[in-house]
């Protein structure tokens, strides 16, 4: 091996990132947070963009201010003197010069460990866009990939009385990532969901999954995983729902798993009309002594398909929906609970009972608030347009993001559909990739429906995609009247297709900008044209029996660097409401009236199966 006498690692090492590719933080490390003792690390962090990736190249995280000879050396960083930035938040809105920045950036903060800790401590991130490399007190803890799902890291062995936490967030677009290089939304960067410390006992409940398995008997399946290095055979768990007077005790298996079907009496089912939820708890005991406890607030319902029908709690339902991006003008992706509630109330005003959360996992607040509000949800991972379908690493990334989403939201009654992709070309590589994801979703959660937003077969003008055989619901994206002005094609598609499963029109719509047009003729891209397109679309939907839901694109206008037309100006303006959320466009009323009519007919003709 050649010895290079003047080699300087931080400027000559082209392979510097290989030091930070392992360990990979994945869903297996997640810890159930409900009812735990925790401490927020939200607030002001020190921040700097790091476009040359010097924190990793030059190992800034070691904070070495002297050389091997003990002499002081100059530093190219100043963690504690950098600008302050709010966490959670996106860096793009922190300063004008950061607005379009994509690449690595460094977050740093100190924290004291004041709590007396007799157990284990985990560091929890709600989401970091896209890659996150985490360092504590100079030690590299691991890398997490996926900008929209949570992750946990145990930090017990690395804690001190005073601690330095560093997160290198990198939202660089790459071919082998999920999503890939080309999207139609703004790629915000940063730690944009909450950060906290989670304190758990040495032996603790790692996760708890609860779901209704039989609505007739009220049977509930409870499963959990106990984590710890000690013998688990002498431990038991007790599941309780105080409001129902339910308390069931069952053993922990030697491998830490535990599972039980418990019967309830007087269970009220969750639905949009009756979003009833129950306080539940799972308690870990050893010889009668409580060792750990987790809690949650859970609604119970069933969701299934029967032929071309979608059944909620055994009753046919039409999904009156709309698509929604996770974005506001003030906060970007770091949306607040108040902004989520505002969006949900706007959807309800439009007579919606359903939202498609596009095109990535939204914050956990969305499903929690949907549980409260009685809104059904389609949740998806960003297997969007074209990605590197033949790359095994890309598939592993997608499967992990799907797994983390399912782990996080399994107990949410509002979530009825997992979607594995959007508008992908029907190639062999894509078919095998997404078939794998559909099987993964069904294996990890057989209680929910699987879908994907598919493109039409534009050659044969049919709803046809090889992936359909692996889906419970067919999602169908179409923009007739807009990208293709020929409505005749849509009529032919709807009349000529014979799907064996229910279909949701998962996207349709058109641009809508406000004009001063008084000519009586429709101006291309105007709100008047958008309104007319919506009228013609819903007329066709109402005549098509197998369509069991619609979700127009989209509730609010939103930022995207792809849309640079004279009236777009960096926004996708297909929203039914303006980006500032102040004004509803005429097409909003079209959907409101259509859904009101659907609701009336549903009330008159609802079937119980």
Secondary structure, DSSP 8 states (H G I E B T S, - for coil): ----TT--HHHH-TTGGGGGS-SB--GGG----TT-EEEE--EEEEEEE-TT-HHHHTTGGG---B-TTS-B---S--GGGSEEEEES--GGGTSGGGTT--SEEEEEEEEE--S--SSEEEEEES-EESEEEEEETTEEEEEEE-TTS-EEEE-GGG--SEEEEEEEEE----TTSSS-S--SS----EE-S-EEEEEE-SSEEEEEEEEEEETTTTEEEEEEEEE-SS--TTEEEEEEEGGGTEEEEEE--TTSEEEEEEE-SS-----SS----EEEEEEEEETTEEEEEEEEEE----EEEETTEEEETTEE--EEEEEE-S-BTTTBT---HHHHHHHHHHHHHTT-SEEEE-SS---HHHHHHHHHHT-EEEEE---BSS--TT-HHHHHHHHHHHHHHHHHHTT-TTEEEEEEEES----HHHHHHHHHHHHHHHHH-TTSEEEEEEE-BTTTTB---GGGGG-SSEEEE--BTTTB--HHHHHHHHHH---SS-EEEEE-----B-----SSS--TTBHHHHHHHHHHHHHHHTT-TTEEEEEES-SB-EE-TT--STTTTTEE---SB-TTS--B-HHHHHHHHHHHHHHHHHHHH--B-
